[in-house]
Amino acid sequence: MLFSSIPFLYTWFLPAMLLAYFVTPRKGKNLILLAASLFFYFWGEPVYVFLMTGAALSGWLFSLLVERFRGTRTAKAALIGAMVTGFGLLGIFKYADFFVGTANSVLRAQMPLPGLILPIGISFYTFQVASYVVDVYKGQTKAQRNFFTFFTYVAMFPQLIAGPIVRYTDVVRELEGRRHTFADFGVGARRFTVGLAKKVLLANTLYGLCEQFRGGSEDSVLFVWTYIVAYALHLYFDFSGYSDMAIGLGRIFGFRFLENFNYPYISKSITEFWRRWHISLGSWFRDYVYIPMGGSRVSKLRFVRNIFVVWMLTGFWHGAGWTFVLWGLYFGVLLLLEKLFLGKILERLGVFRHVYTLLIVLISFVLFDAPDFATAGARIGLMFGAGADGAAGPWSLYYLRSYALPLLTAAVGCTPLPKLLWKKLADKKAALLTVLEPLGVAAMLALSTAFLIDGSFNPFIYFRF
């Protein structure tokens, strides 16, 4: 089930869930939230809901063993058992075809591919369970004795299928006792509506432009640049829009999830970009992989190894394919160069730091979107004129004119400028904005609803991860 769908928004799920949740006494709210979350997941993955249940149960049991035998070999064995179980399931369901296919290529064999369907959200809930068990092992949190409370954390539908990756330590107090206010409900509803508008009005529209390039026959420089800018904006508004909706829904139900995006396209380096893009994933790899391996406080050789391991895993997390591995290593190389010497050079380049960062990111998204290396290489070549039909063509000019408004809106909307202007206006016209803000939110909701009724493409791109 999609947040950006009529059945979720209006027909029955969200209205019925809100009603049931808020009429239920406080002690029963977690059970209502858990039941709704399981039904939400069951709607799209009727079989794999049992896989998610098993993953949660496994993590919960192992965490109890870790706490019971803290400081002993048994605790360490339980931690290893939790990691093997959780990441083993992730490896089987997400990467089995990739591993078998790679083995076939290397060994020139013909082993049949398992053909398993990727369970939605498995990368996200696997990381959440893993971080919880590790935190219990380190003594940073106590093991949750109530399985249903823990399962509510794992299965919570606002962030279940596309993040952000919520850590147990960040929400444990709210799981065990949270407050609900009209103010939080209003803030959450507004945040959800903004995310919905980002997804439906901008991400979905820009996806249409990307599809025109992929299915077109014109290979002009202008068309490939239009496509990759549209794709970068589409990816940002798709994923950040989902994160906004998740954070907004969490706020409605009394949870304060951490931010997942912070205007990444204004970054002045790749290091800064990854502090602003998919923040929950970057911080997860930092805290549970990079730092335990020694981080930067090791020899230079081990430091290089740590960077490459983390970024190979980051790429692999995004997809079971060599293009994703190369995508991760591409950023690993650039981050390593920035940490060694390039960062100091960039500090002296002024505005050109932004140009450098945007160019690097745009090239990376060509690789991210390409089905294979050959396609990625051809598209990157087109960006710089290699193999191009010319600078521009009739189709590129036509689609650039047709999509000029959403492209411009998205380009401005991915910067802090609208927020800064709104804040400046609020400081001077607070009374006026008290009336205009709810009207604006209502207009966004109405327009998004109209697009949903009339639209076709709607899935979130990060569902596949």
N, C-alpha and C positions, 0 to 999 in steps of 0.2 A: 504494500500500500504506500502511496506517495503522499507526502505533506501537500504537495501542489496538485491536488485532485479534488474533484467535486465530492466523491463519497467521503473522503477524509474530512473535508472542511464543513460540508453542509448536510449531506444526506443523513449520516447517522453517527460515524465514529466519534469525531471530536465533540459534537454537542452532547451525545449520550455519555461519553467518558467524563466530560466536565461536570455534568449533572450528578452522575454516580459518585464521582470523587468528592465533590464539595458537600454533598448531603451525608456522606459517611463520616462517622466520628473519627477523631485523629488517630486512634489506635488501629483503625482498619484501612487507613489511606494507602499504606504501602501495598496491602493485598489488592486493593482496587487498581493501583498503578501497575502492579505485577500482572494481574489478570488481563488488563487492557494491553500491556506490552506484549504478552504472549499471543494474544489474539491478533494484534497488529503484525507480528512476525509470521504467525501461522497463515495469515491472509496471502502472503507472498511465498512462503517457504513451509508448506504444511508438514513435510517430512523432516527438514533440517531444524525444526524447532526442538526436536529431540536431541540433535547434535549439540545445539547451544545449551540445552539443559544439562547434558552430560559434561560439557566443558565447565560449566559453572559448578556442578556438583563435585567434579574432580578437584578443581581449584579450592573449593571450600574445605573438602576433606583433607587435602594435603596441608592447607594452612593450619588446621587444627593439630595435625601431627607436628608441624614445624614449631608451633607454640608449646605444645606439650613436652617436646624433647629439646627445647632451645639449648644451644650450646653443645650439643652432642652430634655424633656422626649420623644418628637417626634423623635429626632435623635437616642436616645437609642432604641426606638421601631423599627425604621428602621433598625438599626444594627441587632437586634434580628430577624427581619423579613428576612433579608438577610441570616443569619446563618441557620434559620429554613428551608428556601427554598432550599438553596444550599445543606446542609447536609441531608435534608429530601429526596431530589432526589437521593443523593448518597446512603442513607440507603435503599430506595426502590429498586433501580436497582442492588445494589451490595450485600445487606444483607438480602433481603426479604426471600429467600429460607432458609438461615441460621436461622433466627429468627423463622420462621414457623416450621422448622424441629426440633429446640430445644424445642419449645412449645409442639410439638407432643410427643417428648421423655419424657418431664417432666409431661405432663398432660395425657399421654397415649391416645392421640387423633389421629385422622386421617385427619387433615385438608390438603387439596390439596396444593402442593407447587406452587407458582406463576410461576416458570420456566422462569423468565425474563432473557434475554441475557445481559451479562455485557457489557455496552458501553465502547469501547476502550478509555483509557485516562481519564475516568471520575474522578478518584482519583486525577489526576494531575491538571486538569483545575478547579475542585471544590476548591482545596486548593489555587490556584492562585486567583480566584475570592474572596474567603473568606479573604485572606491576604490583598487584595486591599481595600475592604470595611472597614476592621479594621484599616488600615493605614489612610484612609480618616477620620474615626471617631476620631482617635488619633491626627489628624492634621499633620501627617507626610508627607502627599501629598495632593494635591488638586484633587477634583473629575474631571475626564475627561469629558468635555462637548460633545465631538464628539464620538458618539457611535461606528462609524466605526474604529476610532483609538483604542478605548478600545477593540473592538472585534478582531482587529488585534493582540493585545497583548494576548488575551485568546486563539485564534485559530491558532497562528503562528505554521506552520507545523513542523519546526525543533524540537521543544520541546513539541509538543502537546500531543503525545500519550505515551511517556515514560520518560518525564522530560529531564533535571533537572527542578525542580519547580522554575520557574523564577518569581521574585517579580516585581510588577509594578514600585516600587520606584527605582529599579535597571536599568530599561530600558526606563523610561518615556522620558528622554531627547532624546534618540535615536528614540523613536516612533515619536516624534514631529519634529525631524530634525537631520539627521545623515549624516556622510561623507562616501564616498566609495573610496577606493584607491586600486591600483594594489597590494600593499603590503598586505593589509588586505585580498584581494581575494586569494593571494598565500598562506598566513598563514592558512586561512580557508580551502582551498582545501587540503593542506597537512594534517591538523588535521582530516578532514573528511576521507581521504584515510587511515590514521593510524587506525582510529576507524573501518572502513570497514574491514581492514585486521584483527584486533583483533576479530571482530565478525565472519567473514567467515573462516579464516584460523585456528583460535584457538578455539573459543567458539563452533562453529558448530562441529568441529572435536572431541572435548572432550565430547560433548553431545553424540556422537556415542558410546564412551566408557561407559558412564553412562547407556545408553540403553542396552548394553551388560550385565551389572550387573543386571539391573532390570529384564531382560528377561531370565537370566541364572539360572542354577540349582545348581551351586557351591557356597557353603556357607563357604568359607575359610576366615581366618583373612586377608590374603594378598589381596584377591579380594575386600572385603568391604573397606579396607583402600585405595586401588587403586581407587575405585569408589568415595569415599567421597572427596579425594584430587582432582580428576578429576572434580567432581561436583562443589567444591569450586572455582576452577580455571575457569571452564565454566561459573559460575554465574558472577564472576568478569569481565571476558573479554566480556561477553554478554552485561552486563549493562554498564560497563565503555566504551565499544566500541560504544554503542548507544549514550552515553553522549558525547563522542568525536565527533561523527558525528553531533550531535545537535549543539555543540559549534562551530564546523567548519562551518556548514551551516549558523549559526547565524552571524559568523564573515564575511562570504561572503556577507551577506545582511546588514552589517553595525552594527550588535549588538554584544556586548561583554558579553556573559553569564558567570556566575561564575562557577568555577570548581565544579565538583560533586564527584570526587574521588582523593585521595592523597596517593597512595600506602598503603592501609589499612593493608595488610598482613605483614608489617614490624613493626606493633604496638607492644608496650611493656605492654599494658593493654587493657582491654575492653573499658575503658573510652577513651583511645586514638584511639582505633579501630573505635568507633562511631563518632569520630571527623574527621575521614578519609574516612569513608564509607557512601555513599549516603548523602553527606554533606547538600544538599538542603533540604532533608526531616528532618534530625536531627535539623538543625537550625530553620526550620519552627515550629516544635513541641516545641523547646526551647523558641522561641520568642512569639508564639501565644497560648501556653498552659501552659508550665512549669513556665515561669516568671510571667504571669498574676495570676497564682495560688499562687504565693509567692516565687517560686524557693526554694533556700536553706536558705533564710532569714526568716525562720519561726521556730516554735517549731519543735523538733525532730519528733514528731508524724505526724505533717502535712507535714514535709519534706519527710518522708517515704511514706505518701499518695500521694504526688506529683509525686514521682518517679514511683510508681506503676500505677498511672493513665496514665502518659505519655507513659510508656512502654507497658501497655495493649493496649492503642490506637495505638501505633506504630505497634504492632503485628497485631491488627485487621485491620489496614490500608492495610497490605500486603495480606490479604485474609480473606474470610468469612468462617472461620473454627476454631475449638478449638485448632488445632495444631498450628495455627498462634498466637492465644492468648497466649498459653503456651510459644511459642517461644519468644514473646515480654516480658512476665513476667520473663522468664529465664534470659534474659539480664538485666531486671530491678533489680532482686535480686543481680546479680553479680556487677552491677554498684553501687548499694547501699552498698554492702560489701566493694567495693574498696573505696568509699567515706568515710565510717565509720572507717575502720582500715586496710583493705587488701592492699590498695594503698601504705601505708608506708612499709609494709612487702615486696611488690614487688620491691620497689626501691633498696632493698638490695640483690636481687636475680640475678642481672647481666643478662647474656644471657638466663637464665631460665625463665625470664619474657616473652620472645618471645615464648618459648615452651608452657608455660601456656596459653598465648593468642591464639595461633594457635589451641591448643587442644580444648579450650572452643568454638572457632568459628567453628571448624570442627564438633563438636558434635551438635552445633546449626543448622548447615546446614543439618544434617541428619534429624532433626525434621522438618526443613523448607521444605524439599523435600518429606517427607513421606506423604502418603494419609491419614494415621490414626495413633493413638497412638501405636497400636499393632505393626505395621510395623516399626515405629520409635524405639520402645523399642527393637525389635528383631535385628535391624541393629546396634544400639548402643551396644547391648550385643555382637554381632559378633566382633565388633572392639576390644573387650577385651577378646575374646575367648569363651564367653558363647554361647553354642549351635553351635559352629563352627565345620565344617567337619575336620579341621586341620589347620596348619599354612599356607599352600599353596596347590594349586591343578593345574592340567594341564591347565585349562582355565585361571586362574589368571596369570600364568606364560606366557601363550601365548599372552594375551592382554597387559600385562605389556611390553613385548618385542615389540609388534606391535605399541603401542602408546608411546613408550619411548621418541621419538623425540618431539612430540607436548607437552608431559608432561614436559619435561625438558625446552623446549622453553618457555612455559607458566610460569613455576616456576621462571625462570630468568626474564622473561618479566614483572612480577607483582612487581618487585623491582625497585628501582631507578638506579640499576647498568647500564643498557643500556644507560640511559640518561646521567649518569656521565661519562661513557666511551666516548660517543659521544661529550660531552662538552670538555673533555680533548683533544680529537682528533681535535676538531674545533679550540681550542686555538693554536694548533701547525701546523695544516694543513688546514687553513681556505680556501685557494685558491682551494685546491683539493676537499674539501667538497662542494664547490660551484657547482662543476660538478657532484659529486657523489650523493648529496642529491636528486636532481630531478630525477636522474636515479633510485635511490632506491625507491622513491615514485611511479614512473611509474611502476617499477617491482612489487611492492605490489599491485597496481591497476590491473595490468595484471593478476597476480596470483589469486587475489580475484575474478576477472571476470571469469577466467577459472573454479574455484571451484563453482561459482554460476551456471554456465552453466551445470556443471556435478553433482551438489549436490542435496540433497533432503530436509533435515531439515533446516529451516531458520528463523522461527518466533522468536521474542525477548521475553524472559521469562517475562520481566516486563510489557508486554502488558496486562497480566491478572490482574494487580493490578490497 
